């Protein structure tokens, strides 16, 4: 099992979102049909971090790192593009 797997019972907050964004160059955050893409290679903006968090302040799920891209929230088209190539 990869080192990055976190059980659903463990809630990840703002600091965790910042740490995850620091490991990638692009964050794709989906909320319903709305999809925002952020280039975060030089550090994630407050807007990018906020897009990664849900209304409770926890990291939205699912969250998947695919290479240098972090997918947050579910959008079928974005998942297919990032994961299937």
C-alpha positions as CSV (number, residue, x, y, z in Angstrom):
1,X,0.0,0.0,0.0
2,X,1.4,3.5,-0.9
3,X,2.6,5.7,2.0
4,X,0.2,8.4,1.0
5,X,-3.0,6.5,1.8
6,X,-4.9,8.0,4.7
7,X,-8.0,6.3,6.3
8,X,-11.2,8.2,5.8
9,X,-11.6,8.4,9.6
10,X,-8.6,10.8,9.8
11,X,-9.7,14.3,8.9
12,X,-7.2,16.5,7.1
13,X,-7.3,20.3,7.5
14,X,-5.8,23.4,6.1
15,X,-2.2,22.6,7.1
16,X,-2.5,19.2,5.4
17,X,-3.9,20.8,2.3
18,X,-0.9,23.2,2.2
19,X,1.5,20.3,2.6
20,X,-0.1,18.3,-0.2
21,X,-0.1,21.3,-2.5
22,X,3.6,21.8,-1.9
23,X,4.3,18.4,-3.4
24,X,2.6,19.1,-6.8
25,X,2.6,21.7,-9.6
26,X,-1.1,21.7,-10.4
27,X,-4.2,21.4,-8.2
28,X,-7.5,20.6,-9.8
29,X,-10.4,21.3,-7.3
30,X,-13.9,20.2,-8.2
31,X,-17.1,21.1,-6.5
32,X,-20.0,19.7,-8.4
33,X,-19.7,20.7,-12.0
34,X,-17.4,23.7,-11.2
35,X,-13.7,22.8,-11.7
36,X,-10.9,25.2,-10.8
37,X,-7.3,24.6,-11.9
38,X,-4.4,26.2,-10.0
39,X,-0.7,26.3,-10.9
40,X,1.0,25.9,-7.5
41,X,4.6,25.2,-8.3
42,X,5.8,28.4,-6.5
43,X,3.5,27.8,-3.6
44,X,-0.3,27.5,-3.3
45,X,-2.4,30.7,-3.1
46,X,-5.1,31.1,-0.4
47,X,-7.6,30.7,-3.2
48,X,-6.2,27.3,-4.1
49,X,-6.1,26.1,-0.5
50,X,-9.7,27.3,0.1
51,X,-10.9,25.5,-3.0
52,X,-9.4,22.3,-1.6
53,X,-11.4,22.6,1.6
54,X,-15.0,21.8,2.3
55,X,-17.4,23.8,4.4
56,X,-16.2,22.2,7.6
57,X,-12.6,23.2,6.9
58,X,-11.5,19.6,6.1
59,X,-9.9,18.5,2.8
60,X,-12.5,17.6,0.3
61,X,-12.7,14.0,-0.8
62,X,-11.7,12.2,-2.8
63,X,-8.1,13.6,-3.0
64,X,-5.7,11.8,-5.3
65,X,-2.2,12.7,-6.3
66,X,-1.4,11.7,-9.9
67,X,2.3,12.6,-10.6
68,X,2.6,16.3,-10.2
69,X,-1.2,16.9,-10.2
70,X,-3.5,16.9,-7.2
71,X,-7.2,16.1,-7.8
72,X,-9.5,17.3,-5.0
73,X,-13.2,16.6,-5.1
74,X,-14.8,14.5,-7.8
75,X,-15.3,15.4,-11.5
76,X,-15.4,12.4,-13.8
77,X,-13.9,14.2,-16.8
78,X,-10.9,15.5,-14.8
79,X,-10.3,12.2,-13.2
80,X,-10.3,10.4,-16.6
81,X,-8.0,13.0,-18.1
82,X,-5.5,12.9,-15.2
83,X,-5.6,9.2,-14.5
84,X,-6.1,7.7,-17.9
85,X,-3.9,10.0,-19.7
